[in-house]
Amino acid sequence: MTSTSTQSNAINLGPREQRKRRLMGIVALTVGVGLAFGLVVLGAPRPARLAVFFPIWMAGLGLFQARERTCIALAARGMCNMDDGERRIADEKLAAKLRTKARQINRRALITAFIITLVTLVFPG
């Protein structure tokens, strides 16, 4: 893996690994939306609706990682997987960019899950 000049070009996932995360994101999103819909339609108490947070967070992680071509777990360990197995990233500047990007991905996923969970709490129970 070569060093890149901008954070947006810093990636640690190949196309196959991106597909895995995209699929995980789609499955988690389907579960989260289905759960939210079911809980709201059934009039579940608001505390029960907090269960929507986890699958929506996982959906955000999967979809954002696929879009950004960056795995947060690999970035935390200074690794990459460009579809030929995990390898250590030799360039420390690139590894630092990936860690920063990973924190941003996790933050966006958490904010997304928080907002969607709040929306499910708005409906009467």
MOPAC internal coordinates of N, CA, C and O (Angstrom, degrees):
PM7 1SCF
backbone

  N    0.0000 0     0.00 0     0.00 0    0    0    0
  C    1.4475 1     0.00 0     0.00 0    1    0    0
  C    1.5149 1   107.84 1     0.00 0    2    1    0
  O    1.2310 1   120.15 1   -47.88 1    3    2    1
  N    1.2895 1   117.31 1   132.12 1    3    2    1
  C    1.4527 1   121.71 1  -178.88 1    5    3    2
  C    1.5140 1   110.52 1   -95.69 1    6    5    3
  O    1.2310 1   121.47 1   -24.10 1    7    6    5
  N    1.3196 1   114.80 1   155.90 1    7    6    5
  C    1.4572 1   120.26 1   178.21 1    9    7    6
  C    1.5233 1   109.78 1   -71.02 1   10    9    7
  O    1.2310 1   120.86 1   -34.80 1   11   10    9
  N    1.3165 1   115.97 1   145.20 1   11   10    9
  C    1.4615 1   120.13 1   178.03 1   13   11   10
  C    1.5169 1   109.09 1  -118.70 1   14   13   11
  O    1.2310 1   120.60 1   -21.52 1   15   14   13
  N    1.3260 1   116.46 1   158.48 1   15   14   13
  C    1.4583 1   120.32 1  -174.52 1   17   15   14
  C    1.5224 1   113.42 1   -86.70 1   18   17   15
  O    1.2310 1   119.62 1   157.15 1   19   18   17
  N    1.3139 1   118.33 1   -22.85 1   19   18   17
  C    1.4592 1   119.95 1  -178.96 1   21   19   18
  C    1.5176 1   110.45 1  -123.22 1   22   21   19
  O    1.2310 1   121.79 1   -25.82 1   23   22   21
  N    1.3142 1   114.19 1   154.18 1   23   22   21
  C    1.4566 1   119.41 1  -179.47 1   25   23   22
  C    1.5158 1   111.67 1   -63.49 1   26   25   23
  O    1.2310 1   119.93 1   145.60 1   27   26   25
  N    1.3334 1   117.74 1   -34.40 1   27   26   25
  C    1.4608 1   119.95 1  -178.50 1   29   27   26
  C    1.5222 1   111.49 1   -65.95 1   30   29   27
  O    1.2310 1   119.93 1   155.84 1   31   30   29
  N    1.3166 1   117.74 1   -24.16 1   31   30   29
  C    1.4614 1   120.97 1   178.04 1   33   31   30
  C    1.5199 1   112.46 1   -89.63 1   34   33   31
  O    1.2310 1   120.18 1   173.74 1   35   34   33
  N    1.3162 1   117.26 1    -6.26 1   35   34   33
  C    1.4598 1   121.32 1   178.93 1   37   35   34
  C    1.5277 1   107.90 1   -77.23 1   38   37   35
  O    1.2310 1   120.41 1   -67.13 1   39   38   37
  N    1.3193 1   116.83 1   112.87 1   39   38   37
  C    1.4647 1   121.21 1  -179.29 1   41   39   38
  C    1.5211 1   109.42 1  -130.70 1   42   41   39
  O    1.2310 1   120.73 1   -23.75 1   43   42   41
  N    1.3230 1   116.21 1   156.25 1   43   42   41
  C    1.4619 1   119.72 1   175.39 1   45   43   42
  C    1.5256 1   112.24 1  -137.17 1   46   45   43
  O    1.2310 1   120.14 1  -163.69 1   47   46   45
  N    1.3384 1   117.33 1    16.31 1   47   46   45
  C    1.4651 1   121.57 1   178.64 1   49   47   46
  C    1.5232 1   111.11 1  -127.89 1   50   49   47
  O    1.2310 1   121.19 1   -43.78 1   51   50   49
  N    1.3267 1   115.32 1   136.22 1   51   50   49
  C    1.4547 1   121.08 1   172.69 1   53   51   50
  C    1.5198 1   110.04 1   -85.94 1   54   53   51
  O    1.2310 1   120.00 1    -4.57 1   55   54   53
  N    1.3309 1   117.61 1   175.43 1   55   54   53
  C    1.4735 1   121.90 1  -176.39 1   57   55   54
  C    1.5345 1   114.35 1   -57.37 1   58   57   55
  O    1.2310 1   119.65 1   138.74 1   59   58   57
  N    1.3202 1   118.28 1   -41.26 1   59   58   57
  C    1.4688 1   120.20 1  -179.14 1   61   59   58
  C    1.5292 1   110.36 1   -66.37 1   62   61   59
  O    1.2310 1   120.44 1   138.13 1   63   62   61
  N    1.3147 1   116.76 1   -41.87 1   63   62   61
  C    1.4668 1   120.54 1   178.81 1   65   63   62
  C    1.5308 1   110.90 1   -66.78 1   66   65   63
  O    1.2310 1   120.52 1   145.38 1   67   66   65
  N    1.3265 1   116.61 1   -34.62 1   67   66   65
  C    1.4663 1   120.06 1   175.58 1   69   67   66
  C    1.5228 1   110.44 1   -62.91 1   70   69   67
  O    1.2310 1   120.41 1   137.17 1   71   70   69
  N    1.3354 1   116.83 1   -42.83 1   71   70   69
  C    1.4777 1   120.54 1   178.85 1   73   71   70
  C    1.5245 1   110.86 1   -60.92 1   74   73   71
  O    1.2310 1   120.11 1   139.96 1   75   74   73
  N    1.3279 1   117.39 1   -40.04 1   75   74   73
  C    1.4722 1   120.55 1   179.07 1   77   75   74
  C    1.5272 1   110.53 1   -59.68 1   78   77   75
  O    1.2310 1   120.82 1   134.48 1   79   78   77
  N    1.3218 1   116.04 1   -45.52 1   79   78   77
  C    1.4633 1   119.21 1  -179.17 1   81   79   78
  C    1.5262 1   111.58 1   -69.38 1   82   81   79
  O    1.2310 1   120.55 1   142.48 1   83   82   81
  N    1.3242 1   116.56 1   -37.52 1   83   82   81
  C    1.4700 1   120.10 1   177.48 1   85   83   82
  C    1.5269 1   109.95 1   -61.81 1   86   85   83
  O    1.2310 1   120.31 1   135.12 1   87   86   85
  N    1.3280 1   117.01 1   -44.88 1   87   86   85
  C    1.4664 1   120.87 1   178.97 1   89   87   86
  C    1.5232 1   110.50 1   -62.04 1   90   89   87
  O    1.2310 1   120.25 1   135.18 1   91   90   89
  N    1.3326 1   117.12 1   -44.82 1   91   90   89
  C    1.4609 1   120.63 1   177.84 1   93   91   90
  C    1.5253 1   109.90 1   -59.48 1   94   93   91
  O    1.2310 1   120.32 1   138.50 1   95   94   93
  N    1.3240 1   117.00 1   -41.50 1   95   94   93
  C    1.4594 1   121.04 1   179.45 1   97   95   94
  C    1.5158 1   112.55 1   -64.20 1   98   97   95
  O    1.2310 1   120.65 1   138.01 1   99   98   97
  N    1.3226 1   116.36 1   -41.99 1   99   98   97
  C    1.4712 1   120.63 1  -179.89 1  101   99   98
  C    1.5253 1   110.71 1   -66.58 1  102  101   99
  O    1.2310 1   120.39 1   137.02 1  103  102  101
  N    1.3230 1   116.86 1   -42.98 1  103  102  101
  C    1.4705 1   120.53 1   178.71 1  105  103  102
  C    1.5299 1   109.86 1   -63.21 1  106  105  103
  O    1.2310 1   120.26 1   132.85 1  107  106  105
  N    1.3301 1   117.10 1   -47.15 1  107  106  105
  C    1.4645 1   120.40 1  -179.60 1  109  107  106
  C    1.5301 1   111.10 1   -64.12 1  110  109  107
  O    1.2310 1   120.24 1   142.52 1  111  110  109
  N    1.3253 1   117.14 1   -37.48 1  111  110  109
  C    1.4648 1   120.42 1   177.90 1  113  111  110
  C    1.5219 1   110.79 1   -64.76 1  114  113  111
  O    1.2310 1   120.52 1   138.13 1  115  114  113
  N    1.3167 1   116.60 1   -41.87 1  115  114  113
  C    1.4640 1   121.06 1   178.08 1  117  115  114
  C    1.5258 1   110.40 1   -61.43 1  118  117  115
  O    1.2310 1   120.69 1   134.83 1  119  118  117
  N    1.3254 1   116.29 1   -45.17 1  119  118  117
  C    1.4695 1   120.75 1   178.40 1  121  119  118
  C    1.5307 1   110.07 1   -63.07 1  122  121  119
  O    1.2310 1   120.43 1   133.49 1  123  122  121
  N    1.3221 1   116.78 1   -46.51 1  123  122  121
  C    1.4625 1   120.90 1  -177.84 1  125  123  122
  C    1.5174 1   113.25 1   -63.14 1  126  125  123
  O    1.2310 1   120.69 1   134.32 1  127  126  125
  N    1.3265 1   116.29 1   -45.68 1  127  126  125
  C    1.4692 1   120.02 1   179.59 1  129  127  126
  C    1.5268 1   110.27 1   -66.82 1  130  129  127
  O    1.2310 1   120.55 1   138.06 1  131  130  129
  N    1.3311 1   116.55 1   -41.94 1  131  130  129
  C    1.4665 1   120.23 1   177.66 1  133  131  130
  C    1.5198 1   111.74 1   -61.76 1  134  133  131
  O    1.2310 1   120.89 1   136.83 1  135  134  133
  N    1.3226 1   115.90 1   -43.17 1  135  134  133
  C    1.4638 1   120.79 1   178.58 1  137  135  134
  C    1.5305 1   110.35 1   -63.93 1  138  137  135
  O    1.2310 1   120.38 1   134.02 1  139  138  137
  N    1.3226 1   116.87 1   -45.98 1  139  138  137
  C    1.4721 1   120.55 1   179.49 1  141  139  138
  C    1.5237 1   110.69 1   -59.98 1  142  141  139
  O    1.2310 1   120.76 1   132.76 1  143  142  141
  N    1.3210 1   116.16 1   -47.24 1  143  142  141
  C    1.4586 1   120.69 1   179.99 1  145  143  142
  C    1.5266 1   110.39 1   -60.20 1  146  145  143
  O    1.2310 1   120.68 1   131.26 1  147  146  145
  N    1.3244 1   116.30 1   -48.74 1  147  146  145
  C    1.4630 1   120.40 1  -178.88 1  149  147  146
  C    1.5184 1   112.68 1   -60.83 1  150  149  147
  O    1.2310 1   120.59 1   136.02 1  151  150  149
  N    1.3175 1   116.47 1   -43.98 1  151  150  149
  C    1.4652 1   119.89 1  -178.88 1  153  151  150
  C    1.5295 1   111.64 1   -66.00 1  154  153  151
  O    1.2310 1   120.46 1   140.56 1  155  154  153
  N    1.3255 1   116.73 1   -39.44 1  155  154  153
  C    1.4707 1   119.95 1   179.66 1  157  155  154
  C    1.5233 1   110.39 1   -69.63 1  158  157  155
  O    1.2310 1   120.08 1   133.79 1  159  158  157
  N    1.3407 1   117.45 1   -46.21 1  159  158  157
  C    1.4692 1   121.40 1  -178.50 1  161  159  158
  C    1.5288 1   110.82 1   -62.95 1  162  161  159
  O    1.2310 1   120.47 1   141.15 1  163  162  161
  N    1.3209 1   116.70 1   -38.85 1  163  162  161
  C    1.4639 1   120.24 1  -179.70 1  165  163  162
  C    1.5278 1   112.61 1   -79.13 1  166  165  163
  O    1.2310 1   120.58 1   174.87 1  167  166  165
  N    1.3243 1   116.50 1    -5.13 1  167  166  165
  C    1.4633 1   119.79 1   179.22 1  169  167  166
  C    1.5140 1   112.73 1    69.84 1  170  169  167
  O    1.2310 1   120.65 1  -146.92 1  171  170  169
  N    1.3103 1   116.36 1    33.08 1  171  170  169
  C    1.4705 1   120.62 1  -179.67 1  173  171  170
  C    1.5277 1   109.89 1   -60.87 1  174  173  171
  O    1.2310 1   120.64 1   -32.41 1  175  174  173
  N    1.3244 1   116.37 1   147.59 1  175  174  173
  C    1.4677 1   118.87 1   178.26 1  177  175  174
  C    1.5386 1   110.51 1   -60.71 1  178  177  175
  O    1.2310 1   121.25 1   -28.04 1  179  178  177
  N    1.2970 1   115.21 1   151.96 1  179  178  177
  C    1.4672 1   119.86 1  -176.01 1  181  179  178
  C    1.5303 1   113.43 1   -56.44 1  182  181  179
  O    1.2310 1   118.67 1   138.03 1  183  182  181
  N    1.3178 1   120.14 1   -41.97 1  183  182  181
  C    1.4739 1   118.07 1   179.14 1  185  183  182
  C    1.5373 1   113.10 1   -58.39 1  186  185  183
  O    1.2310 1   120.10 1   146.98 1  187  186  185
  N    1.3190 1   117.42 1   -33.02 1  187  186  185
  C    1.4712 1   120.41 1   178.82 1  189  187  186
  C    1.5221 1   110.85 1   -67.47 1  190  189  187
  O    1.2310 1   120.43 1   151.37 1  191  190  189
  N    1.3229 1   116.78 1   -28.63 1  191  190  189
  C    1.4641 1   120.78 1  -178.36 1  193  191  190
  C    1.5239 1   112.65 1   -71.52 1  194  193  191
  O    1.2310 1   120.43 1   165.90 1  195  194  193
  N    1.3120 1   116.78 1   -14.10 1  195  194  193
  C    1.4649 1   119.81 1   176.55 1  197  195  194
  C    1.5284 1   111.31 1   -63.29 1  198  197  195
  O    1.2310 1   120.54 1   161.54 1  199  198  197
  N    1.3263 1   116.57 1   -18.46 1  199  198  197
  C    1.4693 1   121.24 1   178.30 1  201  199  198
  C    1.5260 1   112.02 1   -62.43 1  202  201  199
  O    1.2310 1   120.16 1   162.71 1  203  202  201
  N    1.3169 1   117.30 1   -17.29 1  203  202  201
  C    1.4686 1   121.99 1   179.52 1  205  203  202
  C    1.5317 1   110.67 1   -67.84 1  206  205  203
  O    1.2310 1   120.48 1   153.16 1  207  206  205
  N    1.3244 1   116.68 1   -26.84 1  207  206  205
  C    1.4692 1   120.69 1  -174.26 1  209  207  206
  C    1.5254 1   112.54 1   -56.09 1  210  209  207
  O    1.2310 1   119.41 1   129.97 1  211  210  209
  N    1.3243 1   118.73 1   -50.03 1  211  210  209
  C    1.4663 1   121.10 1  -173.24 1  213  211  210
  C    1.5291 1   113.54 1   -62.18 1  214  213  211
  O    1.2310 1   118.84 1   127.83 1  215  214  213
  N    1.3403 1   119.81 1   -52.17 1  215  214  213
  C    1.4689 1   117.04 1  -179.97 1  217  215  214
  C    1.5312 1   113.22 1   -64.58 1  218  217  215
  O    1.2310 1   119.94 1   147.98 1  219  218  217
  N    1.3249 1   117.72 1   -32.02 1  219  218  217
  C    1.4650 1   119.51 1   178.50 1  221  219  218
  C    1.5310 1   109.96 1   -71.15 1  222  221  219
  O    1.2310 1   120.09 1   142.66 1  223  222  221
  N    1.3168 1   117.44 1   -37.34 1  223  222  221
  C    1.4681 1   120.87 1   175.86 1  225  223  222
  C    1.5277 1   109.73 1   -62.56 1  226  225  223
  O    1.2310 1   120.55 1   134.94 1  227  226  225
  N    1.3400 1   116.56 1   -45.06 1  227  226  225
  C    1.4682 1   120.34 1   178.35 1  229  227  226
  C    1.5321 1   110.70 1   -62.63 1  230  229  227
  O    1.2310 1   120.49 1   141.21 1  231  230  229
  N    1.3256 1   116.66 1   -38.79 1  231  230  229
  C    1.4721 1   120.39 1   177.55 1  233  231  230
  C    1.5212 1   110.20 1   -61.85 1  234  233  231
  O    1.2310 1   120.86 1   133.98 1  235  234  233
  N    1.3152 1   115.96 1   -46.02 1  235  234  233
  C    1.4606 1   119.92 1   178.22 1  237  235  234
  C    1.5120 1   111.83 1   -60.41 1  238  237  235
  O    1.2310 1   120.75 1   135.39 1  239  238  237
  N    1.3317 1   116.16 1   -44.61 1  239  238  237
  C    1.4670 1   119.26 1   178.58 1  241  239  238
  C    1.5247 1   110.94 1   -58.86 1  242  241  239
  O    1.2310 1   120.49 1   130.38 1  243  242  241
  N    1.3190 1   116.66 1   -49.62 1  243  242  241
  C    1.4607 1   120.01 1  -177.72 1  245  243  242
  C    1.5157 1   112.58 1   -61.97 1  246  245  243
  O    1.2310 1   120.65 1   132.20 1  247  246  245
  N    1.3205 1   116.37 1   -47.80 1  247  246  245
  C    1.4671 1   120.27 1  -176.76 1  249  247  246
  C    1.5295 1   112.27 1   -70.88 1  250  249  247
  O    1.2310 1   120.13 1   139.35 1  251  250  249
  N    1.3275 1   117.36 1   -40.65 1  251  250  249
  C    1.4694 1   119.55 1   179.04 1  253  251  250
  C    1.5285 1   111.30 1   -69.23 1  254  253  251
  O    1.2310 1   120.15 1   141.61 1  255  254  253
  N    1.3386 1   117.32 1   -38.39 1  255  254  253
  C    1.4652 1   119.66 1   177.40 1  257  255  254
  C    1.5293 1   110.74 1   -63.56 1  258  257  255
  O    1.2310 1   120.50 1   138.26 1  259  258  257
  N    1.3266 1   116.64 1   -41.74 1  259  258  257
  C    1.4688 1   120.05 1   179.13 1  261  259  258
  C    1.5250 1   110.48 1   -64.00 1  262  261  259
  O    1.2310 1   120.56 1   135.09 1  263  262  261
  N    1.3288 1   116.53 1   -44.91 1  263  262  261
  C    1.4635 1   119.95 1  -178.42 1  265  263  262
  C    1.5296 1   111.78 1   -65.09 1  266  265  263
  O    1.2310 1   120.77 1   138.41 1  267  266  265
  N    1.3249 1   116.14 1   -41.59 1  267  266  265
  C    1.4638 1   120.65 1  -177.21 1  269  267  266
  C    1.5300 1   112.81 1   -86.12 1  270  269  267
  O    1.2310 1   120.66 1   173.11 1  271  270  269
  N    1.3316 1   116.35 1    -6.89 1  271  270  269
  C    1.4674 1   122.96 1  -179.48 1  273  271  270
  C    1.5299 1   111.47 1    57.03 1  274  273  271
  O    1.2310 1   121.99 1  -139.29 1  275  274  273
  N    1.3328 1   113.79 1    40.71 1  275  274  273
  C    1.4586 1   120.71 1  -177.13 1  277  275  274
  C    1.5195 1   110.00 1  -140.58 1  278  277  275
  O    1.2310 1   120.72 1   -58.41 1  279  278  277
  N    1.3215 1   116.23 1   121.59 1  279  278  277
  C    1.4666 1   121.76 1   175.52 1  281  279  278
  C    1.5239 1   108.30 1   -90.97 1  282  281  279
  O    1.2310 1   120.41 1   -53.68 1  283  282  281
  N    1.3213 1   116.82 1   126.32 1  283  282  281
  C    1.4576 1   119.46 1  -176.80 1  285  283  282
  C    1.5274 1   111.87 1   -69.67 1  286  285  283
  O    1.2310 1   119.80 1   145.34 1  287  286  285
  N    1.3279 1   117.98 1   -34.66 1  287  286  285
  C    1.4672 1   120.64 1   179.38 1  289  287  286
  C    1.5282 1   110.67 1   -68.51 1  290  289  287
  O    1.2310 1   120.47 1   136.65 1  291  290  289
  N    1.3245 1   116.70 1   -43.35 1  291  290  289
  C    1.4644 1   120.04 1   177.61 1  293  291  290
  C    1.5255 1   110.38 1   -64.74 1  294  293  291
  O    1.2310 1   120.30 1   138.09 1  295  294  293
  N    1.3190 1   117.03 1   -41.91 1  295  294  293
  C    1.4644 1   120.75 1  -179.73 1  297  295  294
  C    1.5247 1   110.82 1   -60.86 1  298  297  295
  O    1.2310 1   120.37 1   139.48 1  299  298  297
  N    1.3238 1   116.90 1   -40.52 1  299  298  297
  C    1.4639 1   120.71 1   179.89 1  301  299  298
  C    1.5261 1   111.57 1   -62.54 1  302  301  299
  O    1.2310 1   120.62 1   149.97 1  303  302  301
  N    1.3248 1   116.42 1   -30.03 1  303  302  301
  C    1.4723 1   121.04 1  -179.58 1  305  303  302
  C    1.5249 1   112.54 1   -95.34 1  306  305  303
  O    1.2310 1   120.02 1  -179.10 1  307  306  305
  N    1.3390 1   117.57 1     0.90 1  307  306  305
  C    1.4599 1   120.76 1  -178.99 1  309  307  306
  C    1.5164 1   112.72 1    69.43 1  310  309  307
  O    1.2310 1   120.88 1  -143.76 1  311  310  309
  N    1.3378 1   115.92 1    36.24 1  311  310  309
  C    1.4637 1   121.57 1  -176.19 1  313  311  310
  C    1.5271 1   110.28 1  -120.54 1  314  313  311
  O    1.2310 1   121.37 1   -13.43 1  315  314  313
  N    1.3371 1   114.98 1   166.57 1  315  314  313
  C    1.4578 1   121.59 1   172.51 1  317  315  314
  C    1.5244 1   108.15 1  -139.96 1  318  317  315
  O    1.2310 1   120.80 1   -20.55 1  319  318  317
  N    1.3284 1   116.09 1   159.45 1  319  318  317
  C    1.4640 1   122.13 1   174.58 1  321  319  318
  C    1.5199 1   106.74 1  -141.02 1  322  321  319
  O    1.2310 1   121.84 1   -83.31 1  323  322  321
  N    1.3172 1   114.09 1    96.69 1  323  322  321
  C    1.4606 1   120.59 1  -178.83 1  325  323  322
  C    1.5270 1   109.94 1   -95.14 1  326  325  323
  O    1.2310 1   120.60 1  -143.34 1  327  326  325
  N    1.3256 1   116.46 1    36.66 1  327  326  325
  C    1.4671 1   125.87 1   178.89 1  329  327  326
  C    1.5253 1   113.08 1    78.65 1  330  329  327
  O    1.2310 1   120.07 1  -171.07 1  331  330  329
  N    1.3216 1   117.47 1     8.93 1  331  330  329
  C    1.4639 1   119.97 1   176.94 1  333  331  330
  C    1.5258 1   111.11 1  -124.33 1  334  333  331
  O    1.2310 1   120.94 1  -150.91 1  335  334  333
  N    1.3245 1   115.81 1    29.09 1  335  334  333
  C    1.4560 1   121.49 1  -179.99 1  337  335  334
  C    1.5234 1   111.19 1    94.64 1  338  337  335
  O    1.2310 1   121.29 1   -13.92 1  339  338  337
  N    1.3160 1   115.15 1   166.08 1  339  338  337
  C    1.4601 1   120.46 1  -178.66 1  341  339  338
  C    1.5241 1   110.44 1   -77.02 1  342  341  339
  O    1.2310 1   121.74 1   -41.82 1  343  342  341
  N    1.3302 1   114.27 1   138.18 1  343  342  341
  C    1.4645 1   120.72 1   176.68 1  345  343  342
  C    1.5189 1   108.79 1  -138.77 1  346  345  343
  O    1.2310 1   121.49 1   -30.01 1  347  346  345
  N    1.3225 1   114.75 1   149.99 1  347  346  345
  C    1.4635 1   120.66 1   177.02 1  349  347  346
  C    1.5278 1   108.71 1   -72.69 1  350  349  347
  O    1.2310 1   120.72 1   -37.55 1  351  350  349
  N    1.3278 1   116.22 1   142.45 1  351  350  349
  C    1.4635 1   121.68 1   176.14 1  353  351  350
  C    1.5255 1   107.27 1   -87.34 1  354  353  351
  O    1.2310 1   120.65 1   -61.83 1  355  354  353
  N    1.3208 1   116.36 1   118.17 1  355  354  353
  C    1.4641 1   121.49 1  -176.31 1  357  355  354
  C    1.5313 1   112.17 1   -75.64 1  358  357  355
  O    1.2310 1   120.10 1   146.96 1  359  358  357
  N    1.3059 1   117.41 1   -33.04 1  359  358  357
  C    1.4643 1   122.70 1  -176.69 1  361  359  358
  C    1.5322 1   109.58 1   -81.52 1  362  361  359
  O    1.2310 1   120.31 1   -70.25 1  363  362  361
  N    1.3350 1   117.02 1   109.75 1  363  362  361
  C    1.4641 1   121.09 1  -176.73 1  365  363  362
  C    1.5319 1   111.88 1   -65.69 1  366  365  363
  O    1.2310 1   119.72 1   147.46 1  367  366  365
  N    1.3292 1   118.13 1   -32.54 1  367  366  365
  C    1.4741 1   120.15 1   177.70 1  369  367  366
  C    1.5241 1   110.56 1   -64.48 1  370  369  367
  O    1.2310 1   120.73 1   137.58 1  371  370  369
  N    1.3196 1   116.22 1   -42.42 1  371  370  369
  C    1.4588 1   120.63 1   177.79 1  373  371  370
  C    1.5257 1   110.37 1   -64.70 1  374  373  371
  O    1.2310 1   120.37 1   137.00 1  375  374  373
  N    1.3330 1   116.90 1   -43.00 1  375  374  373
  C    1.4694 1   120.70 1   178.72 1  377  375  374
  C    1.5285 1   110.43 1   -60.64 1  378  377  375
  O    1.2310 1   120.24 1   139.81 1  379  378  377
  N    1.3339 1   117.14 1   -40.19 1  379  378  377
  C    1.4686 1   120.88 1   178.76 1  381  379  378
  C    1.5313 1   110.70 1   -66.11 1  382  381  379
  O    1.2310 1   119.93 1   139.23 1  383  382  381
  N    1.3313 1   117.74 1   -40.77 1  383  382  381
  C    1.4683 1   121.16 1   177.19 1  385  383  382
  C    1.5221 1   110.58 1   -61.64 1  386  385  383
  O    1.2310 1   120.78 1   139.13 1  387  386  385
  N    1.3296 1   116.10 1   -40.87 1  387  386  385
  C    1.4680 1   120.06 1   179.93 1  389  387  386
  C    1.5254 1   111.24 1   -66.68 1  390  389  387
  O    1.2310 1   120.10 1   141.67 1  391  390  389
  N    1.3291 1   117.42 1   -38.33 1  391  390  389
  C    1.4732 1   119.77 1   177.86 1  393  391  390
  C    1.5307 1   110.40 1   -64.10 1  394  393  391
  O    1.2310 1   120.47 1   138.65 1  395  394  393
  N    1.3258 1   116.70 1   -41.35 1  395  394  393
  C    1.4679 1   120.58 1   177.43 1  397  395  394
  C    1.5264 1   110.38 1   -63.07 1  398  397  395
  O    1.2310 1   120.91 1   134.65 1  399  398  397
  N    1.3123 1   115.86 1   -45.35 1  399  398  397
  C    1.4678 1   121.15 1   179.18 1  401  399  398
  C    1.5297 1   110.42 1   -62.39 1  402  401  399
  O    1.2310 1   120.19 1   140.64 1  403  402  401
  N    1.3271 1   117.24 1   -39.36 1  403  402  401
  C    1.4656 1   121.69 1   179.48 1  405  403  402
  C    1.5275 1   110.78 1   -63.19 1  406  405  403
  O    1.2310 1   120.34 1   138.58 1  407  406  405
  N    1.3293 1   116.96 1   -41.42 1  407  406  405
  C    1.4719 1   119.80 1   177.59 1  409  407  406
  C    1.5284 1   110.62 1   -62.43 1  410  409  407
  O    1.2310 1   120.40 1   140.58 1  411  410  409
  N    1.3256 1   116.85 1   -39.42 1  411  410  409
  C    1.4660 1   120.65 1   178.58 1  413  411  410
  C    1.5265 1   111.11 1   -65.14 1  414  413  411
  O    1.2310 1   120.44 1   139.19 1  415  414  413
  N    1.3241 1   116.76 1   -40.81 1  415  414  413
  C    1.4685 1   121.04 1   178.35 1  417  415  414
  C    1.5246 1   109.92 1   -62.02 1  418  417  415
  O    1.2310 1   120.43 1   132.76 1  419  418  417
  N    1.3292 1   116.79 1   -47.24 1  419  418  417
  C    1.4641 1   120.29 1  -179.44 1  421  419  418
  C    1.5253 1   110.44 1   -63.36 1  422  421  419
  O    1.2310 1   120.42 1   138.45 1  423  422  421
  N    1.3212 1   116.80 1   -41.55 1  423  422  421
  C    1.4688 1   120.49 1   179.01 1  425  423  422
  C    1.5313 1   110.93 1   -61.43 1  426  425  423
  O    1.2310 1   119.96 1   135.21 1  427  426  425
  N    1.3356 1   117.68 1   -44.79 1  427  426  425
  C    1.4782 1   120.75 1   178.50 1  429  427  426
  C    1.5229 1   111.05 1   -62.53 1  430  429  427
  O    1.2310 1   120.27 1   139.01 1  431  430  429
  N    1.3355 1   117.08 1   -40.99 1  431  430  429
  C    1.4666 1   120.59 1   179.64 1  433  431  430
  C    1.5309 1   110.59 1   -64.75 1  434  433  431
  O    1.2310 1   120.27 1   138.21 1  435  434  433
  N    1.3237 1   117.09 1   -41.79 1  435  434  433
  C    1.4652 1   120.82 1   178.78 1  437  435  434
  C    1.5279 1   111.33 1   -65.05 1  438  437  435
  O    1.2310 1   120.43 1   136.34 1  439  438  437
  N    1.3175 1   116.78 1   -43.66 1  439  438  437
  C    1.4710 1   120.39 1   179.41 1  441  439  438
  C    1.5265 1   110.47 1   -63.60 1  442  441  439
  O    1.2310 1   120.56 1   137.32 1  443  442  441
  N    1.3234 1   116.54 1   -42.68 1  443  442  441
  C    1.4681 1   120.86 1   178.02 1  445  443  442
  C    1.5251 1   110.65 1   -59.92 1  446  445  443
  O    1.2310 1   120.65 1   132.28 1  447  446  445
  N    1.3305 1   116.35 1   -47.72 1  447  446  445
  C    1.4688 1   120.58 1  -179.99 1  449  447  446
  C    1.5269 1   110.89 1   -63.08 1  450  449  447
  O    1.2310 1   120.27 1   139.78 1  451  450  449
  N    1.3129 1   117.08 1   -40.22 1  451  450  449
  C    1.4598 1   121.48 1   179.39 1  453  451  450
  C    1.5289 1   110.67 1   -61.74 1  454  453  451
  O    1.2310 1   120.56 1   133.00 1  455  454  453
  N    1.3320 1   116.54 1   -47.00 1  455  454  453
  C    1.4685 1   120.72 1  -178.32 1  457  455  454
  C    1.5261 1   111.19 1   -64.97 1  458  457  455
  O    1.2310 1   120.14 1   134.41 1  459  458  457
  N    1.3180 1   117.34 1   -45.59 1  459  458  457
  C    1.4711 1   120.00 1  -179.18 1  461  459  458
  C    1.5242 1   110.68 1   -66.15 1  462  461  459
  O    1.2310 1   120.45 1   142.60 1  463  462  461
  N    1.3268 1   116.75 1   -37.40 1  463  462  461
  C    1.4637 1   119.76 1   176.74 1  465  463  462
  C    1.5270 1   110.01 1   -64.10 1  466  465  463
  O    1.2310 1   120.03 1   137.92 1  467  466  465
  N    1.3166 1   117.55 1   -42.08 1  467  466  465
  C    1.4708 1   120.39 1   176.84 1  469  467  466
  C    1.5229 1   111.57 1   -60.11 1  470  469  467
  O    1.2310 1   120.54 1   139.86 1  471  470  469
  N    1.3214 1   116.57 1   -40.14 1  471  470  469
  C    1.4730 1   120.20 1   178.89 1  473  471  470
  C    1.5240 1   110.20 1   -60.56 1  474  473  471
  O    1.2310 1   119.97 1   139.29 1  475  474  473
  N    1.3339 1   117.67 1   -40.71 1  475  474  473
  C    1.4736 1   119.38 1   179.35 1  477  475  474
  C    1.5274 1   111.34 1   -67.11 1  478  477  475
  O    1.2310 1   120.40 1   154.06 1  479  478  477
  N    1.3260 1   116.84 1   -25.94 1  479  478  477
  C    1.4662 1   119.93 1  -179.88 1  481  479  478
  C    1.5299 1   112.28 1   -78.76 1  482  481  479
  O    1.2310 1   120.19 1   161.53 1  483  482  481
  N    1.3218 1   117.24 1   -18.47 1  483  482  481
  C    1.4702 1   121.36 1  -178.25 1  485  483  482
  C    1.5258 1   111.50 1   -68.32 1  486  485  483
  O    1.2310 1   120.36 1   144.62 1  487  486  485
  N    1.3145 1   116.91 1   -35.38 1  487  486  485
  C    1.4636 1   120.50 1  -177.14 1  489  487  486
  C    1.5250 1   110.37 1   -67.79 1  490  489  487
  O    1.2310 1   120.43 1   -35.89 1  491  490  489
  N    1.3334 1   116.79 1   144.11 1  491  490  489
  C    1.4713 1   119.87 1  -179.23 1  493  491  490
  C    1.5253 1   111.68 1   -61.76 1  494  493  491
  O    1.2310 1   121.01 1   -31.42 1  495  494  493
  N    1.3066 1   115.68 1   148.58 1  495  494  493
  C    1.4595 1   120.25 1  -178.01 1  497  495  494
  C    1.4345 1   114.09 1  -116.23 1  498  497  495
  O    1.2310 1   120.10 1   180.00 1  499  498  497

